[in-house]
Amino acid sequence: MDKAEASIRITNAHGLHVRTAAIVTKAVIAFRSQVTIAYGDKRADARSAVDLISLGAGQGALINVEGRGPDADDAVETVRKLFESGFGED
């Protein structure tokens, strides 16, 4: 099983909130790999917007994105690009 990871600093002003969580969820559903996002001691399934919001990751937070599965590299890269784009909030 393939594995990919990335550490990402959240730069958008409002952090990981309802709209951004929904965008991430919609993006990762397209992949077969399991994607998890961790912040501090909390972990969330990236296919669940509620799980993502519960992380409480605001602007400046350092999150870890982990993918496991056949397209893990692409899944993690997609999530990285979303966060680096600032979700159009900047």
Secondary structure, 3 states (H helix, E strand, C coil): CCEEEEEEECCCCCCCCHHHHHHHHHHHCCCCCEEEEEECCEEEECCCHHHHHHCCCCCCCEEEEEEECCCHHHHHHHHHHHHHHHHHCC
